[in-house]
Amino acid sequence: MERKKYYITTPIYYPSGNWHIGHCYTTVICDALARFHKMLGEDVFFLTGTDEHGQKVEKEALKRNITPMEFINPLVAQLKDMWKLLDISYDRFIRTTDRDHEECVQKIYQKLYDSGDIYKSEYSGYYCTPCESMWTEAQLKDGKCPDCGRPVTLQKEESYFLRISKYAPRILKLYEDNPEFLQPKSRVNEMINNFLKPGLNDLCVSRTSVKWGVPLPFDKKHCAYVWIDALSNYISALGYLSEDDSLYKKYWAADLHLVGKEIVRFHAIVWPAILMALGLPLPKQIYGHGWLLINGDKLSKSKQDVVSVQLTDPYGLVKRYGADAVRYFLLREIPFGSDGEYTNERLLNRINSDLANDLGNLVSRTCAMIGQYFGGELPARGKEEGTDGELISLADGLFEKLKRAMDRLNAPEALSEIFALVSRANKYIDETTPWILAKDEDKRARLGAVLYNLAETVRICAVALKPFLTQAPEKILTALSFDASAGFETLAFGGLQAGVKVEKLAPLFPRIDVKKELAEVASLVTAEQAKKKEKQEEPKMETVTKEITIDDFDKVELKVGEVIACERVEKSDKLLHETVKIGEEIRSVVSGIAKHYTPEEMVGKKVIVVANLKPVKLRGVLSEGMILCAEDKDGNLSLISPEKPFESGGSVR
């Protein structure tokens, strides 16, 4: 009989390098689900990866005067290291720069173009570079991106469009006929009320102003829109439209696309429209989970630096507390589908209460008592007495509760059921008082039965925890001389054999002095923030009033430059970041002119640049020169430009 298939995906990540614990949430949940289904004996394929094309990457590479691949490669390596740190068990890590993916994207565009679902027109709208999202004026919130709150730019260019409006009625019917397709229910209401009911506009799916992307096969001056590129990874990773499409035939359609709520519209509207246009099966479920918040706000590096002293760096967290503790917090603390709050204190309290006090204490006491009273050999099971039946019944019923919760993707509930058994076993120790039984030789058989019941409960809890924790369960099972690779088929009570060796374990999760730890972490984070602030501090400009000689002036190198890209500097109301072409050279320049010129006005302007100024960082952005302006007595600025059309790179004398 062929094994049941299970295909699960995370969204692919833009590898920014500024990793925090919020980045880990989706992937840790998917990893737990993948491990759970593997333990059910299913044939699982778990996909994750990186989204590497688009304007963000192109701009960041230009700033550093390196190629996009040179910029992106070390960041991808960092992300892979982070997944290794957290024991993420993916089956493929796809990069949108992988050759097989790029070829698949081109074939998808060609099919859509040939069928008439893609057509040429002109794009005019507002573009958010950080989100790689396009918006109409009506969709903006206070003139900014409704997703991230950052400024947008008005853009016009020749583009190709995907006729997603054509598929709006089918998408609405999909929601009606398949209530499980998009979860939780609140996401369905959001898609209908915010996008489908107001009228679904056709989607711009190509760019001519961005060169770092997949060129369209039927028009090479156009590159694929990054979201079509990114969404296609779910089938390109399986070999769709390739010479070997065996994985596609085996695993598609996906059982679950798990994504953050901010990108649900791409997965629940755009992706179904693409698949419908291609005539392909739709994924079985899309789940848009909530965010990890700090002080009620979405977790991000920039906001975290300002509002709190929380330790959110995954590397630092795992180094201090271990991968199991970080995984457990993410899977247990956050109500699935809703937003969850992160604080250092919440993490430490979970470690102490659940992992150290409950689980760690149960394992330690059980193994220690078997060592003390039976020389480290597991005693026989014995007959049931007193509350034995209640404990055994709870242990035997654990798998059904576990499966019921995980079928609903509810990891917090699944862990709650496991720790209910852990708690009951700790209570069982207090009820049976093994230390008193040990004083009476006539009760040795009863003592043996009690310790067997405890050891067997510990074993069942360890097996049940394997999808969620990746290190402690193996240590527990090894200490009980039980196969650490055991699956759910071993969860029936009575799996341990009398006489096996039981080893005493060092504390799995040492208890933490919360007050002391919080003070130490706050000190570490504050010191790190101070270092960052010092690096990002804007140097103050001093007015030079003394006279200079012609020799002094000759030291200044003035060049004609052309502004080819411009954006506002985050957290500054006066700074613009310009990408300036000076001959064959590309420079990153920061100027205090945001109150006088918009980014849109700057693009295409010829400017005079002080080209040999010592590079500095302003608000964390590298500035490799200065753009010259004239200033009147009222403080109004005017760019100094060549009087006549002039090629960039020319010298100013």
N, C-alpha and C positions, 0 to 999 in steps of 0.2 A: 504494500500500500504506500503510495507516494506521500511524503511528508507535507503538511500544510505549509504554505509560503507566507512570509511576513516581510513586507518592505516598508521601512520607516526612514524619514528624512528630517534633518534640520534644514533651516535656510542656510545658504552659503554666506559666509561672513566677509565683510570688507575688512582686510587686515590692517587696521589703523595702528596697531602697536600699543595703544593705550588700553590695555586689558584691565577689566575689573570683574568682580564676582558676578555681576549681572550678565556678562557675556557667557558665563558658564551654565546659566540656568537651563536654557533649552537643550543644550547638548547633554547635560547630565541626566535630564529627564528621559531623553531619547535613548541614552545608553542604558538606563535602568529598564526601559521597556524592551529594548533589544535583548538584553541579558535574560529578562523574564521569559520572553518567547522562546529563546534558545533552550532554556531550562524546561520548557514545555515539550521540547523535542521538535520544534518547528524549524524550518529552513529559513533563516533570517538574513536579510541584506539591509545593512545600516549605512546610510550615505550622509556625509557632511563634506565641507570644503570651503573654498574661498572665491569671492566675487572680485575679480582683479582688473576689469576694464573700466573705462569711463573717465569723466572730467576730473574727478577728485584725484585719481592716480596720476593722470597726465599733468595736472597743476603741481602736485607735490614733487614729481620728478623734475619738472622745469625749474622749480625753486632751487633744487639741489644741483642742477646742471648734470643730471644723470639720466639714463634711460628708464622708462617705466619698469622694465623687468629688474633692473638693478635696484630700483626703489622697493619693489614688491617682494623680491625673493627672501630677504632676511626677515620680513614681517610674517611671511607664510611659515618660515621655519620656527618663529616664535610661537605662532598659534599651534603648530604641531607639537611643540614642546609642552605647551599648556595642556593639550589633550592627553599627552603621555603622562603628565604629572597627575592628572585626575583619572587615569586608567580608563580613558574613553576607548571603546572596543569597536571602532568603525570598520566596515568592510571595504570602503573606498573613500579616499580623500580626493575629491575632484577639484581641479583648478580651472577657472574659465579660460586660462591661457593654454590648457592642454590641447594638443593638436586635434585629438579625436572629438573633443567638445566643440572647438571652433568649426570643424568640418560639418558637424551635425547642425549647428546653428545656421550655417549657410544653406544647408539642404532644407531646413525648416522654412527659412525665408523664401527660398525658391518655390517650394510647394505652395506657400500662402500667396505668393505673387502670381504664380501660374493659375491658381484657382480664383483670382480676382479679389481675394480678401485683403490684399495689400495694394494701395494705390498711391500715386504721387500727388502732393499738394504743398501748401506752405504752412509751416507751424508759426503761430503767434500766441505766446502765453508766458506764464511765469514759471521759472525753473529754480528748484532748490538743489544746489550742487551737493551738499552733504547727504541728502536723502535720495539724490538722483531721481527726483519726482517732478512731474509737470502738473501745473494747477491752472485753473481758470481764475479770473479775478474774483468771482463769487465764492470760490472755495477757500480763498485766503482768509486768515484770521488776523485782524488788525494789520493787514497788508503784509503778513509774513506767512511762512510755511505752516499749515495747520498741524503738521506732525511734529516738527522739531522746534518751531518758533523762531527759526533763523530767517534773515533777510532772503528774498528771492530776487531774481533778475528777469526783466522783461526781455524775451528773446524772439527773434523772427528769423526763420531760415527755411529753405526748401527742404521738405521732409517727405518720407513715406508714412502712410497711416494704415493701421489695422482696423478693419470694420467691426469693432467690438459692439457697436450699437446694434448691429444686425442680430447679435446673440443675446441681447438683454432679455427678451421674452423667454428664451430657453433657460437662461440662468435663473430667472424668477421661478419658473416651473420646477427647475432642479431643486431649489430650496423648499418648495411646497411638497414635492413628491418624495424627497429624501431628507427628512428632518435631522438625520444624523450627519449629513454631509458637512455642514458647517456648525461648529460648536465653539464656545457655549452659545446659547440662544441669543444673547445680547449682541453677538457679532452679526447674526443674521439681520436683526433689526437695524443695525448700523449700516450694513451694506444696502439694504432696501431703501431706507429713509435718506441716506446721505448721497447715494450714487445712482441707484437704479430708478427710483421714483422721479427725481429731478430731471432725468434724461441722461442716458449714457452717451458721452461723446466718443467718437472714434479716437484711437490712441496713436499719438506720434511715435513711430518705432524706428526712426533713424536720425542720425545727426551728421551734418557736414562740418560743423565747427569743432568737433572732437575727432581726433585721429587715432587715439588709443582705443581700439575696439576691433570687432570682427567686421571686415568689409563685406558689404552686400554683394552677392554673386552677380546680380544683374545691374549694379550701379556702383562701381568701385569707389566713387568719391563719397559715398555714404557709409557710415558705420552703424552697426546694430545698436539700438537702444539697450542700455545695460540691463534693464529689467527683463526684456525678452531673452537676452543672452543668459541672465541668471536663472530664470525659471526653466529654461530648456535643459538645465543640468540634470533635472530629475529623470529625464529619459535619455539624454546623451550618455550619462554614466552607465547606462545599461546597454549601450550599443545601438540605439535606435537609428535607423537608416544607414547603418554600417554593414560591412561584409559579414561581421559576426554579431547578429542581434539575438543570440541565444539567451542572454541575461534579460533582455527586454521581454522576450516571449515568456520567460520563466516568472519574472517578478511583477511586471506591470499589469494591472494598475496598482499604484502605491496604496498600502493600507492606511498610512497616516503621514500627512505633512504637518509637522508641529512647528508653529511660528509664533513670534511675538505679535501682540495685537496691532502694533503700528504698521505692519505690512500685510494685514489680512486682505485688504482690497486687491492687492496684486495676485494673491493666491486664490481668492474666492470669486473674483470677477475676471481679471485679465487671463489667468492661467486656464480656467475652464473655457473661456472664449477661444484661446489658441488651440486647445485640444479638440473642441467642437469643430473648429475650422479645419483641423487636420484629420478629422474623422476618427479620433483615438478615444479609448475609454477614459473616463474621469477617475481621479483618485477617490478612494472610498470615504475618506474623511480629512477635513482640514480643521485643525484646532488652534485657535488664537488665544494663547495664554496671556496673563497679566504681566506687569513689570515688577522688578525689585526696586523698592523705593527707599530713599533716605530723607528723613524729615518731610515725608509726604510728597517728595519730588522724585522723578525718574533718575535712577543712578547713572551718573556719568562722571568721568574724571574731572572735568572742569567744574561742575557743580559741587562735587565732593570736596574739592580743594577749598571752596569758599564757605560751605555751610557746616562742616563737621570735621571731626578728627577720627573718622571711621577708617579702619584698615580694610580696604576693599581689593587690594592687589592679590590675585589668586596665588602667586608664587609665595608671597609673604604669609598668607593664610595657611597654605599647605605646609610650609616650612615650620610654622609654629604649632599647628594643631593636627596635621595629617590629612591625607586625602579623604579618608572615611568621614572625618568630622565635617569637612566642607560639603561633601556629597550629602551627608545626612541632613545637615541644616537646610540645604536647597530643596531636598525632596520632602522633608517633614514639616518645615516651618511655614511654607508659603501655600495658602489655600489654592488648589489648582484651579486655574481659570480666572482667578482674581489677582489683584496686586498684593504684594507682600512687603513687609517692612524689614529692612536690614539695619541692625546696629551691632556693634561689638558685643554689647551686653546680651543681646538675644542669642547670638552664636555661642557665647560662653555658657549661658544658662542651659542651652540645649545639650552642650557637651557634658556638663556636670550632671544634669538631672537624668537624662535618658541614657547617655553612653557610659558615663563613669559610675553614677549611683545605681542605676537599674541593671543595664546589661553587664557592665564590667564587674559589678559587685556579685551578681548571680554567678557568672562564670568562675570568678576567683574563689568564692566560697565553696561552690560545688567541687571544683577540682582539688581544692585544699583539703576538704573533708574526706574525699575519697583517698587522698594521699595519707592523711593522718590516721584514719580509722581502718583502712583496708590495704595499706601499703602501696597505693597507686594502682590497684587492680579493681576493675569495675565489678561490683557485687551482682548477684543474680537479681532478677526482677522481683520475684516474690508475689504474694497475693495482695489484692487490693483491700485497703482499709480506709476508714475515715474519709478524708477529702481527696484521696487518691483519684477516685473516679471523676471528680470535678476537674482536676488538673489534666488528666488524660483525655477527657472529652474535649476540653478546650484545645489541647494540642492536636488531637485528631481532626478537629473542625477548622483548623487554621487555613489549610490550603483553599478550601471553598471560599472563605472570606477574602483571602488574598487574591484569588482569581476574579472574584466579583468586583473588587475594587480596581484591579488593574485593567479589566475589560472596559471600565469607565475612565481609564487613564488616571485614576486617582491614587497617586503614589502616597500622599499624606495619609489617606485612609488605610492603605495597605500597611504602612509602617505603624500606624496606630493599633492595628489588629495584632501585629507581631509583638509590640511592646505591651499590649494588654496581657499577652501570655507571659512575657518576661515579668511583669508586675505580679501576676498570679503565682508564678513560681517563687518569687521572693517572699510573698505572703505564706506560701506553702512551707517554706523553711521555718518561719516563725510559728506556724501551726504545729508542725511535727517535731520541733526542737531536737534536731539530731545530736547536739552536744549533750542533751540529757539522756537520750536513748543509748549513747555510747557508754554511759556509766553502768548500764545494766546488761550483763552478758546474756541474760535470757531474752533480751530485746535486740540481739545482734541481727537476727534475720529481718526484723522490722526496720532497723537502721539501714541494712543493705537495700531493702526495697525502696525506702525513701530516697536514698542517694542514687539508685538506679533511675527512679522517676525524674529526679532533678537533672541527671546527666542526659537522659533521653530528651527532656524538654529543652535543655540547652542545645542539643544537637539539632532538633527540629527548628528552633529559632535561628540557628546559624545557617542552615540550608535555606530557610525562607528569606534571610537577609542578603543572600548572595547577589541578587540583581542590584541591590542598593549600595551595599558596602563591598569593597573589593579586596580588603586585606584582613580585617578582623575575622570574618567567617572562616577563612582558610586556616587561620591560627587556631581557632576554637576546634574545628573538625580534626585538625592534625593532633591537637592535644588529647582528643578523645579517641585517637587511633581509628578515625573514620575517613572514608574516601572524600577528599576535599573537592573532587569534581562531581559529587553526587547531585542529581537533579531532583525535581519535585516528586518523582516516583518513589523516593525514599522517605517521604514525610509521614507515613503511617507509624504510629507509636509502636516501639519495640524493635527498632532497627539496630540498636547497639547490642553486641554480643557480650555476655558476662565473661569476665576474665581478661578483657583487653586492657592494655596499659593506658592509664590516664595521667597525663603530665600536668604538673603545676605550672600555671601561666603567670608571667609578669603582668602587671596591670595593663589592660588593653587601652584604656583611656584614663590616664592619671588625672585626678581631680585638680582643678585650677582655682587658685585664689583669685576670685573675680575682681575684687577691689584693687589688688596689687597689679593684676594683668591689665585692667582698664587704664590705670595710671601710666603703666609702661608703654602701652600701645599709643595712647594719646601723645605721650612725649615723643615717640618715634615719628608719628605722622606729622606732628607740629614741626619737628625739626626738618622733615622732608619738604613740607610746604614752604618753610622759610627759605630753603635752598632754591626751590623753584621760583619763588617770588624775587629773590635776589638776581637770579639769572634773567628774569623777564622784565625787570625794572627798566622803564624808559629812561635813557640818559637825558638830562636836562640840557637844553640848548642855551649857550651863553652868547650874548651879543658881543661881537668883536668891534671895538671902537678905535683901536690903535692903527696907525698907518702901516702899510706894508710896502715892500720894495717890488720892483719888476721881477726880481729873482724869486721872491716869495710867490708872486702870481704865476710865474712860469711852472711852478710845482703843481698847479691845479690843472687836471686833465678834463676838459669839457668835450662831451660827445653828443651827437644827435642820436636819440633813441626813439623807438616806436613802441607804444604800449599795446601789447597783444592780448593781455588778459588783466582783469582787475576785480578785486573783491574787498569788502570791508574786513578789517581786523577784528576778530572776536573780542568782546569786552572792552572795546574802545570806540568812542563816538567821534574821534577826530582822525583816526588813521585809516588809510587805504593801502592795500597791498597790491602793487603793480608788478606784472611780469613784463620786462622791457627787453626788446630785441635791439642790440647795438651791433650792427654789422652781422657777423655770423654767431655772435655770442648772445646768450640769454641770461639776463640778470633779474634777481629778486630785489625789489626796492619798496621801502615803506615810507609813505609821505603823510604829513599832517594836514591833509587838504579835504577830508571827508565832508566838512561843513560847506565846502565851496564847489565840489564836483562829485557827481555820482559815479559808481563803477562803470555804468553804461556809457556815460559821457567820456570817460577816459580811454576806453578801448578804441584804438585806431589813431590816437593823437600822436603827433611828433613832438618830442620834448627835449630839453637840454638836460643832460645828466652829468653830475660830477662823478667821473668814472673811476677815479683812483682814491676815493674816500675809504678809510679803513672800515671793513664790514662790522656791523653790530647787530644784536638781536633786539628788536622792539616788540614787546608783548609776545615774546617767544618766536617771532617771525624774523628770518634773516633779511637784513637790508644791506645791499652791496652797492650803494651809491645814493645820490640825492638828486631829486628833480627840482630844477630852479623855477621860482615863481617871483612875480612882482607883487608888492603889497602897498596899498595906499594908506592914508592916515587913519581911515576907519577900520583897518584890518582886513579889507577885502583882498583876495588873492586872484592873480591871473597867471596862468601858465606862460612861460617864455618858450616860444616855438620859432622855427625858421620862417622867414617872411615868405619864401617861395617853396614849392614842393622839393623835398630833399631826402636822399636815401639815408636810412639809418646807418650809423657807424661813422659818419663824417665828423671831422674835428671842428671845434669852435675856437676862433682866434680873436 
